[in-house]
Amino acid sequence: MDFEEMHFTGPIWRPPYEASSVLLQVTAGCTHHKCKFCSLYPGIKFRVSPISEVESDLKIIQHYQPRARRIFLTGSNPFALSFDKLKNLAMTIHDYLPRCQIGTFSRISDIKNKTVEQLKELRSYGFNGISIGTETGDDIILAEMNKGNTAQDTLEQCKKLEEAGIEYYIVYLTGLAGIGNGQRNALASAKLFSKLKPFIISVVSLTLFPESELYEDMVKGNYIVSPEHERLEELITFIGNLENKTTLLANTVSNPIPMNGYLPKDKNRILAELRKIKENVSETDLNTYRQSIRSL
């Protein structure tokens, strides 16, 4: 019995704040698989793991980490599973790990097909800390990038999580709007995010790979990436206009200069750091770092 015997399909992704969580595959791939900027699951069709595989992996986890307190379900959006399947999955997990909380990735559309009462019940079964790929609050960009939801959808579905008592984490993706559009994106996104109560706002920065449709658009000249200094200005505007009380994290490999803090307490410090970076670190150096990234 060994961790190497566990069932994982393709690349494994998890947010930095889930670094200490045990990983369990219950789905592979993405139900949507149409976001133009995404290169995380190339060639992997969405698949639900058979319960036999899940239980086999849970036995391994139980053997090595019987006191595990948190498990993170891998795959692009396991929360796409129906309420009944998620409930049964939680019950199975707790057969092996009785005290375990359950985190996972979700699309906005995955929340949409669940009622508040169902979400409350999932919370009672241990689901808490849902990571949502929001990316932006600008409807033009959401449509251009084939996200499959609007800013209003994001607002409505996150409010359902709040009503159900489920903590959630949202993502802002700098540079996504392309050259010259960062300020509009920052203002629209800050306006939307400020209406929400996320446990964490995670900031990442667009890094394109050949597997993405947006990379092809860039090569054809149909999309021009935002320069690094423009992204810093975008981030300054975004953070400066946030009204949330929450943790802000910018600590993925896509962030040239990692930083974190609690808003609003650390807002001025973070903004000062960003302005100092823009003043003292050249566009060339920041771009060199971007080009050196081989994987997210």
C-alpha positions in Angstrom: 0.0 0.0 0.0 1.7 3.2 -1.2 0.8 6.7 -2.3 2.2 5.9 -5.7 -0.7 3.4 -6.2 -3.3 6.2 -6.0 -5.3 7.1 -9.0 -4.4 10.5 -10.6 -5.0 11.4 -14.2 -2.7 14.0 -15.9 -1.3 17.1 -14.1 -2.4 17.7 -10.5 -3.3 21.2 -9.5 -4.2 22.7 -6.2 -4.1 26.2 -4.8 -1.1 27.2 -2.7 -3.4 27.5 0.4 -4.2 23.8 0.0 -0.6 22.8 0.3 -1.1 20.8 3.5 -4.3 19.1 2.3 -4.5 15.5 1.3 -5.3 15.1 -2.4 -8.0 12.8 -3.7 -9.1 12.4 -7.3 -12.9 12.1 -7.8 -13.0 13.6 -11.3 -10.5 14.3 -14.0 -10.5 17.1 -16.6 -13.1 19.9 -16.9 -16.8 19.9 -17.7 -16.4 23.2 -19.6 -13.0 23.0 -21.2 -13.6 26.1 -23.3 -11.8 28.9 -21.5 -9.5 30.4 -24.1 -6.6 31.1 -21.7 -6.6 27.7 -20.0 -3.9 25.1 -20.6 -4.2 23.0 -17.4 -6.0 19.9 -18.7 -5.0 19.4 -22.4 -6.5 16.4 -24.0 -8.2 15.2 -20.8 -11.9 14.6 -21.2 -14.1 15.0 -18.1 -14.4 11.8 -16.2 -15.9 10.8 -12.9 -13.8 8.3 -10.9 -15.5 5.0 -10.1 -16.3 4.7 -6.4 -14.0 1.6 -6.3 -11.0 3.9 -7.2 -12.0 6.5 -4.7 -12.3 3.9 -1.9 -9.0 2.3 -2.9 -7.3 5.7 -2.6 -9.1 6.5 0.7 -7.7 3.3 2.2 -4.2 4.4 1.3 -4.8 7.8 2.8 -6.3 6.3 5.9 -3.3 4.0 6.3 -0.7 6.9 6.1 -2.7 9.8 7.5 -5.6 8.5 9.6 -5.9 11.9 11.4 -6.1 13.9 8.2 -8.2 17.0 8.8 -8.6 18.3 5.3 -8.9 16.7 1.9 -8.8 18.5 -1.5 -10.6 16.9 -4.4 -8.5 17.3 -7.6 -9.6 17.9 -11.1 -10.8 21.1 -12.7 -14.3 21.2 -11.1 -15.4 18.3 -9.0 -18.2 20.5 -7.6 -19.9 19.9 -10.9 -21.1 16.6 -9.5 -24.8 16.5 -8.5 -25.8 17.2 -5.0 -26.6 13.5 -4.4 -23.2 12.4 -5.7 -21.4 15.0 -3.6 -23.3 14.0 -0.5 -22.6 10.3 -1.0 -19.0 11.1 -1.7 -18.7 13.0 1.5 -20.2 10.1 3.4 -17.7 7.7 1.8 -14.8 10.0 2.7 -16.0 10.2 6.3 -16.2 6.4 6.5 -12.4 6.5 6.3 -11.6 10.0 7.6 -14.3 11.0 10.0 -13.0 14.5 10.9 -12.1 15.6 7.5 -13.2 18.8 5.9 -13.5 18.8 2.1 -12.2 21.4 -0.3 -12.5 21.5 -4.1 -12.4 23.5 -7.3 -15.7 24.8 -8.7 -17.0 26.7 -11.7 -19.8 29.3 -11.1 -22.1 27.0 -13.1 -21.5 24.2 -10.7 -23.0 26.2 -7.8 -25.9 27.3 -10.0 -27.4 23.8 -10.2 -27.6 23.5 -6.4 -30.1 25.1 -4.0 -29.2 27.0 -0.9 -30.7 24.2 1.2 -28.6 21.6 -0.7 -25.5 23.8 -0.2 -26.3 24.0 3.5 -26.5 20.2 3.7 -23.2 19.8 1.8 -21.7 22.2 4.4 -22.9 19.9 7.1 -21.2 17.0 5.4 -17.9 18.8 5.5 -17.7 20.8 2.3 -16.0 24.1 3.1 -13.4 26.2 1.2 -14.5 26.1 -2.4 -12.0 27.5 -4.9 -13.7 29.3 -7.7 -12.0 30.4 -11.0 -13.7 33.7 -11.2 -10.8 35.4 -13.1 -12.6 38.7 -13.8 -15.7 40.7 -13.1 -15.8 42.3 -16.6 -18.6 40.9 -18.8 -16.8 41.7 -22.0 -13.8 39.7 -21.0 -15.9 36.8 -19.5 -17.6 36.5 -22.9 -14.3 36.9 -24.9 -12.6 34.2 -22.9 -15.6 31.8 -23.1 -16.0 31.5 -19.3 -19.6 30.5 -19.6 -20.9 32.9 -17.0 -21.6 36.6 -16.4 -20.6 38.9 -13.5 -24.1 38.7 -12.3 -23.9 34.9 -12.2 -20.8 35.2 -10.0 -22.6 37.6 -7.6 -25.7 35.4 -7.3 -23.9 32.1 -6.9 -21.3 33.3 -4.4 -24.1 34.9 -2.3 -25.7 31.4 -2.2 -22.5 30.0 -0.7 -22.5 32.8 1.8 -26.1 32.0 2.8 -25.2 28.4 3.1 -22.2 29.2 5.4 -19.6 27.8 2.9 -16.3 29.6 2.8 -15.0 30.2 -0.7 -11.9 31.6 -2.5 -12.0 33.6 -5.7 -9.3 34.4 -8.3 -8.4 37.6 -10.1 -6.3 37.1 -13.2 -4.2 40.1 -14.1 -3.3 40.6 -17.8 -6.3 38.7 -19.0 -8.0 41.7 -20.7 -5.0 42.2 -23.0 -3.0 45.3 -23.7 -4.7 48.6 -22.9 -7.7 47.0 -21.1 -6.3 46.4 -17.6 -7.7 49.4 -15.9 -11.2 48.6 -17.1 -10.8 45.0 -16.0 -9.5 46.1 -12.6 -12.3 48.5 -11.9 -15.1 46.2 -13.0 -13.6 43.3 -11.1 -13.0 45.3 -7.9 -16.6 46.5 -8.1 -17.9 42.9 -8.3 -15.5 41.4 -5.7 -16.3 44.1 -3.2 -19.9 42.9 -3.1 -18.7 39.5 -2.0 -17.3 38.0 1.2 -14.6 35.6 0.0 -12.3 34.0 2.6 -9.4 34.6 0.2 -8.8 36.6 -2.9 -6.0 35.0 -4.9 -4.2 37.0 -7.5 -2.5 35.3 -10.4 -1.1 36.7 -13.6 -1.8 35.5 -17.2 0.9 33.1 -18.4 0.2 31.6 -21.8 1.3 28.2 -23.0 0.9 26.6 -26.5 -1.9 24.3 -25.4 -4.3 27.3 -24.9 -6.5 28.8 -27.6 -5.5 32.3 -26.5 -1.8 31.4 -27.2 -2.9 30.7 -30.8 -4.7 34.0 -30.9 -1.5 35.7 -29.7 0.6 34.0 -32.4 -1.9 35.1 -35.1 -1.8 38.6 -33.8 -5.4 38.6 -32.7 -4.5 39.1 -29.0 -1.7 41.2 -27.6 -0.6 40.4 -24.1 -0.4 43.1 -21.4 3.1 44.3 -20.6 4.3 43.5 -17.1 4.3 47.2 -15.9 0.8 47.5 -17.2 -0.2 44.5 -15.1 1.3 46.1 -12.0 -0.8 49.2 -12.7 -3.8 47.0 -13.1 -3.2 45.3 -9.9 -2.7 48.6 -8.0 -6.0 49.8 -9.3 -7.7 46.5 -8.5 -6.4 46.3 -4.9 -6.9 50.1 -4.4 -10.6 49.8 -5.2 -11.3 46.6 -3.2 -13.6 47.2 -0.2 -13.4 43.6 1.2 -12.3 42.4 4.6 -10.3 39.3 3.5 -7.0 37.7 2.9 -5.2 38.7 -0.3 -2.7 36.2 -1.7 -0.4 36.6 -4.7 1.9 33.7 -4.2 1.8 31.4 -7.2 4.6 30.9 -9.7 2.7 33.3 -12.1 3.4 36.2 -9.7 6.9 37.7 -10.3 6.9 39.3 -6.9 5.0 37.2 -4.3 3.0 39.1 -1.6 0.2 38.7 0.8 -1.7 40.5 3.4 -5.1 41.2 5.1 -7.4 43.8 3.7 -8.0 46.5 4.5 -5.3 46.5 7.2 -2.4 45.8 4.8 -3.8 47.6 1.7 -1.5 50.7 1.9 1.6 48.5 2.5 0.8 46.3 -0.5 0.1 49.2 -2.8 3.4 50.8 -1.7 5.3 47.6 -2.4 3.7 47.3 -5.9 4.6 50.9 -6.7 8.1 50.4 -5.5 8.4 47.3 -7.7 7.1 49.1 -10.7 9.7 51.9 -10.1 12.7 49.7 -9.5 12.2 46.5 -11.5 12.5 46.9 -15.3 9.9 45.6 -17.8 12.7 43.5 -19.3 13.4 41.7 -16.0 9.8 41.1 -15.3 9.2 39.7 -18.8 12.3 37.5 -18.6 10.8 36.0 -15.5 7.5 35.4 -17.3 9.2 33.7 -20.2 11.1 31.4 -17.8 7.9 29.9 -16.4 7.5 26.3 -17.7 4.5 25.2 -15.8 1.9 26.6 -13.5 
